[in-house]
Amino acid sequence: MAELRKTKQKIKEDAEQIVFNSLKTKRNANQFILLSGALLRRSGEMDIAKVLTDVFGEIRPSWMEDLIKNVPGLQTGILSDSDINILKAIRHRINDAIEVKVDMSFEPSEYFIDSVINIMKDVLKGANKGSYNVDLIVDVNVKEDFEPGAIFYVNGHVIDLRVRNKVINYLYSQDVVNRYL
């Protein structure tokens, strides 16, 4: 019996992790919060397609497929207590996630977002001796007149990776100005 409970708990945790990992950005996390709020306000059998249309219109977010696969009640239209617990747990993870804010001049690709998450997780694990599992949400702020590159804000730290600043820092570090004047 205890083994069955552990297996069910592991499946629930895996479902939470899969859905959370598919969200990735603050915009997607906010969409998930809107959807879960709409789902949790309803009781009994519901028309999931209508709820999705009410929340998103005709265009479904990319993470929706993972949510439907991992929350069985979304396929049947009846949310069980387990489904509700999964939705609440994902919302809790979103609230507790570390936010990585990125200012840049263009909309980043999915690969870029994945890379930011993986790099930041490695950095945070390294800072905590590898014993730290962290959830990250990336908040991308696209600025039209921004220089090439990006600025990252994480836990009160600023990482300025704009190309101009990198070149200037290199020139100063090599004492180029004084050597050639």
Secondary structure per residue as TSV (DSSP state, phi and psi in degrees):
chain	resnum	aa	ss	phi	psi
A	1	M	-	360.0	-43.8
A	2	A	H	-65.0	-35.8
A	3	E	H	-65.1	-39.2
A	4	L	H	-64.1	-41.8
A	5	R	H	-62.7	-41.5
A	6	K	H	-64.2	-40.4
A	7	T	H	-64.6	-45.1
A	8	K	H	-62.4	-41.2
A	9	Q	H	-63.4	-41.6
A	10	K	H	-64.5	-41.3
A	11	I	H	-63.2	-43.0
A	12	K	H	-62.2	-45.8
A	13	E	H	-64.1	-39.8
A	14	D	H	-63.9	-42.0
A	15	A	H	-62.6	-44.3
A	16	E	H	-58.7	-47.4
A	17	Q	H	-64.3	-43.1
A	18	I	H	-61.5	-47.6
A	19	V	H	-67.0	-45.6
A	20	F	H	-59.3	-44.5
A	21	N	H	-63.2	-29.2
A	22	S	H	-78.7	-16.4
A	23	L	H	-71.8	-54.3
A	24	K	-	64.6	-49.0
A	25	T	B	-110.1	160.3
A	26	K	H	-63.1	-37.6
A	27	R	H	-60.2	-45.8
A	28	N	H	-65.7	-40.0
A	29	A	H	-61.8	-41.3
A	30	N	H	-65.3	-38.7
A	31	Q	H	-62.3	-42.2
A	32	F	H	-61.6	-43.1
A	33	I	H	-62.0	-41.1
A	34	L	H	-61.1	-46.5
A	35	L	H	-65.2	-46.8
A	36	S	H	-64.2	-35.7
A	37	G	H	-61.5	-43.3
A	38	A	H	-64.7	-39.0
A	39	L	H	-70.4	-41.2
A	40	L	H	-73.3	-19.7
A	41	R	H	-77.9	-18.5
A	42	R	-	-94.8	153.5
A	43	S	-	-132.7	155.5
A	44	G	S	75.9	-160.3
A	45	E	B	-74.8	140.3
A	46	M	-	-139.8	157.7
A	47	D	-	-88.7	100.1
A	48	I	H	-60.3	-39.9
A	49	A	H	-59.8	-39.0
A	50	K	H	-68.3	-41.5
A	51	V	H	-61.8	-44.4
A	52	L	H	-62.8	-41.0
A	53	T	H	-66.3	-40.3
A	54	D	H	-61.2	-38.9
A	55	V	H	-84.2	-44.0
A	56	F	H	-111.1	-11.4
A	57	G	T	78.9	-145.7
A	58	E	T	-86.3	-19.3
A	59	I	-	-95.8	118.6
A	60	R	-	-90.2	138.8
A	61	P	-	-67.3	157.0
A	62	S	T	-64.7	-30.4
A	63	W	T	-77.0	-10.3
A	64	M	H	-59.8	-36.7
A	65	E	H	-60.9	-44.7
A	66	D	H	-64.1	-37.6
A	67	L	H	-63.7	-46.3
A	68	I	H	-64.5	-38.6
A	69	K	H	-66.6	-32.5
A	70	N	H	-102.5	-6.1
A	71	V	-	-121.7	93.2
A	72	P	T	-55.9	-30.8
A	73	G	H	-64.2	-22.5
A	74	L	H	-72.4	-20.4
A	75	Q	H	-83.5	-31.6
A	76	T	H	-96.5	-22.3
A	77	G	T	92.5	2.5
A	78	I	B	-126.2	113.1
A	79	L	-	-83.5	124.5
A	80	S	-	-83.9	173.0
A	81	D	H	-60.9	-36.9
A	82	S	H	-63.6	-42.4
A	83	D	H	-62.5	-44.0
A	84	I	H	-63.3	-40.8
A	85	N	H	-63.8	-37.7
A	86	I	H	-63.6	-46.9
A	87	L	H	-59.6	-44.2
A	88	K	H	-66.0	-39.0
A	89	A	H	-65.8	-38.7
A	90	I	H	-66.0	-42.2
A	91	R	H	-60.1	-41.3
A	92	H	H	-62.9	-41.9
A	93	R	H	-63.1	-39.6
A	94	I	H	-61.4	-45.6
A	95	N	H	-63.7	-33.0
A	96	D	H	-91.1	-6.9
A	97	A	S	-68.1	149.4
A	98	I	E	-80.2	131.4
A	99	E	E	-95.5	127.9
A	100	V	E	-106.1	108.7
A	101	K	E	-90.9	133.9
A	102	V	E	-128.7	122.1
A	103	D	E	-100.4	129.0
A	104	M	E	-156.9	172.1
A	105	S	S	-93.3	-3.4
A	106	F	S	-145.2	161.4
A	107	E	-	-73.6	120.6
A	108	P	-	-75.2	157.9
A	109	S	-	-79.3	167.8
A	110	E	H	-61.0	-38.8
A	111	Y	H	-61.8	-41.6
A	112	F	H	-61.6	-46.8
A	113	I	H	-60.9	-45.9
A	114	D	H	-59.5	-42.0
A	115	S	H	-64.4	-43.0
A	116	V	H	-59.0	-46.8
A	117	I	H	-62.2	-47.4
A	118	N	H	-63.9	-43.3
A	119	I	H	-64.2	-46.0
A	120	M	H	-65.3	-37.6
A	121	K	H	-62.9	-43.0
A	122	D	H	-62.6	-43.1
A	123	V	H	-63.1	-46.0
A	124	L	H	-68.1	-36.2
A	125	K	H	-65.5	-42.8
A	126	G	H	-62.9	-39.0
A	127	A	H	-67.8	-23.8
A	128	N	T	-112.6	27.2
A	129	K	T	60.3	31.3
A	130	G	T	75.6	1.6
A	131	S	-	-103.7	27.4
A	132	Y	-	-127.2	114.3
A	133	N	-	-99.4	125.2
A	134	V	-	-127.4	144.5
A	135	D	-	-102.8	132.8
A	136	L	E	-122.5	143.3
A	137	I	E	-125.0	131.4
A	138	V	E	-99.1	126.9
A	139	D	E	-109.4	104.2
A	140	V	E	-93.1	127.9
A	141	N	E	-116.7	106.0
A	142	V	E	-87.0	122.8
A	143	K	-	-114.9	126.3
A	144	E	T	-62.3	-46.3
A	145	D	T	-96.0	28.2
A	146	F	-	-82.6	145.0
A	147	E	-	-66.8	159.1
A	148	P	S	-58.8	140.4
A	149	G	S	114.1	-159.8
A	150	A	E	-155.5	157.9
A	151	I	E	-120.5	130.0
A	152	F	E	-109.9	137.8
A	153	Y	E	-121.9	117.5
A	154	V	E	-138.5	121.5
A	155	N	T	47.8	43.5
A	156	G	T	82.4	0.7
A	157	H	E	-103.7	145.5
A	158	V	E	-116.3	129.7
A	159	I	E	-119.1	108.4
A	160	D	E	-96.2	108.5
A	161	L	-	-114.5	32.6
A	162	R	-	-72.6	140.0
A	163	V	H	-58.9	-45.0
A	164	R	H	-57.2	-46.3
A	165	N	H	-64.5	-37.9
A	166	K	H	-63.7	-42.6
A	167	V	H	-65.6	-46.3
A	168	I	H	-60.6	-45.0
A	169	N	H	-62.7	-37.7
A	170	Y	H	-64.9	-45.8
A	171	L	H	-61.3	-41.9
A	172	Y	H	-65.6	-41.4
A	173	S	H	-66.4	-28.1
A	174	Q	T	-93.6	3.0
A	175	D	T	53.3	40.8
A	176	V	H	-64.6	-41.9
A	177	V	H	-61.5	-49.3
A	178	N	H	-71.1	-33.6
A	179	R	H	-69.9	-30.2
A	180	Y	T	-107.3	9.8
A	181	L	-	-98.0	360.0
